[in-house]
Amino acid sequence: MIKKIRSSLTIKIFLMTSLLLALACVFTYSFIAWFMPLTYTSDLSIQLDRKLQKLVNELKNTDLQNCEDIFERFIMEVGSNVGINFEILDAQGNSIDIPINRETSYIHNGVFIGVMITESESTITESESISNMTVTSIGDSMSMTTNKEYPFTFVDSDDQYVLVVSSVLQGVNQAVEALERILLWLIVTILCISFLGSLFYSRYVTRPIIKLSGISKRMSNLEFDWHCKDNRKDEIGVLAHSLNELSRRLSNALRELQQANIELKSDIDRERELERKRMEFFSAVSHELKTPITVIKGQIEGMLLHVGVYKDRDKYLSRALTVAGTMEELVQEILTISRMETYEFSLHKEELDFSKLVHKQILEHAELLEKKNLILKTEIDEYIPIVADFAMINKVLVNLISNAAYYSPENQLIRIKAKAEESGMLFIIENTGIHIPQEVLPRLFEAFYRVEQSRNRQSGGSGLGLYIVKMILEQHGADYKIENTADGVQFTFKLK
């Protein structure tokens, strides 16, 4: 139970508020019970003083023999809550008999009620009234004793007299008696008011704090799909607004961090893939260069040693030169690929007429086309404007036209189509009389991949042509594809 109270702000506030309300009610009850008799007795004293002033004024208008009615009427007005002693002194301080019925004097419950005539040896020293007061408690009541002197003269005499009054004021605390009668119901009412008031107050105060506590727990779990109502203007409203702002910023920061992590992971994966391809590429390069180097080395050694057929030096020097030229072409292609794979590589784009580039490459390959008796059919627009890197696009055309001429059987048809469109430029080249297995088509863009697996350059080439074409077209943001048609193989790319 104690652990639950310590862990709950609502219960703490409820208990503290209940205790404070109960103490406030008890303090209020005690204050009323203590202060009510004093107030009541003080009021009696003020009223008695006014009546005595009235009595003195009436005595000034009568004589000693006819003042009996005045005193008896005064006693009737005072009532039963006041006990009074009267005494009239002359100028020499001697007591004078007052003509009043002595039967009006009696004692009730230890308190003198009515009038008692006494004798005193007091001496008049001043012309003004003198009073003093003593408060005592009798049983459950409060009493206050006062002594006052009122100088006056009778109407039939010029002598100075003094009315000496000793009064006992009995304070009957009726309010306390009423509170005692309803004390049980009062306690029940106090407890109910304390309980209900504390319950409402604790819930009102702690409800927003409990909500903020729940929200803070969700924030600690990195959950930001919530919103605090911050329409309050007090400190809790400021705290809710701050939590909303903090949640928004944390959510944005977390989203940016996740995006950065995704990009970083993508970069790492891409770098790993590039590294893998680079290793494969260099492995293939070493294999591609090993064969021609071995051939040249063997031919040169044979010629130096005059072994067999290698005695004919002119023949094998020519073959060695051919192999060296092939190696040079391969090295140039490798350097082109290496340069394009570096981060520093960038295209030098400019405005070009693509139709002129196509016609130029057709003329350069005319000898090869005639040698294999290939038929060329073209459909090229007169002017095709593009923005591209001249050297790179020219390299694409060289590789595509040379591949079409090289792999087409003799006496076959090659179709070339180039046209300008609203969205860019379309180029299509198709060589007929040959097909490529469907499962092989996606691999044609891999480095050093050849359909003919013997790696014979007389029939398979270097395997880098389409790989270089792919890299250049991707650098230009072009779409490309290679596919089998009814008549042969077709390569298409569209430059935006």
Secondary structure, DSSP 8 states (H G I E B T S, - for coil): -HHHHHH-HHHHHHHHHHHHHHHHHHHHHHHHHHHHHHHHHHHHHHHHHHHHHHHHHHHTTS-STT-HHHHHHHHHHH-TTEEEEEEEE-TTS-EE-----GGG-EEETTEEEEEEE---------SS--EEEEEEEETTEEEEEEEEEEEE--TT----EEEEEEEEEEE--HHHHHHHHTHHHHHHHHHHHHHHHHHHHHHHHHHHHHHHHHHHHHHHTT-----------SHHHHHHHHHHHHHHHHHHHHHHHHHHHHHHHHHHHHHHHHHHHHHHHHHHHHHHHHHHHHHHHHHHHHHHHT-GGGG-HHHHHHHHHHHHHHHHHHHHHHHHHHHHHSTT----EEEEEHHHHHHHHHHHTHHHHHHTT-EEEEEE-S--EEEEEHHHHHHHHHHHHHHHHHHS-TT-EEEEEEEEETTEEEEEEEEES----GGGGGGGGSTT--SSTT--HHHH--S-HHHHHHHHHHHTT-EEEEEE-SSEEEEEEEE-
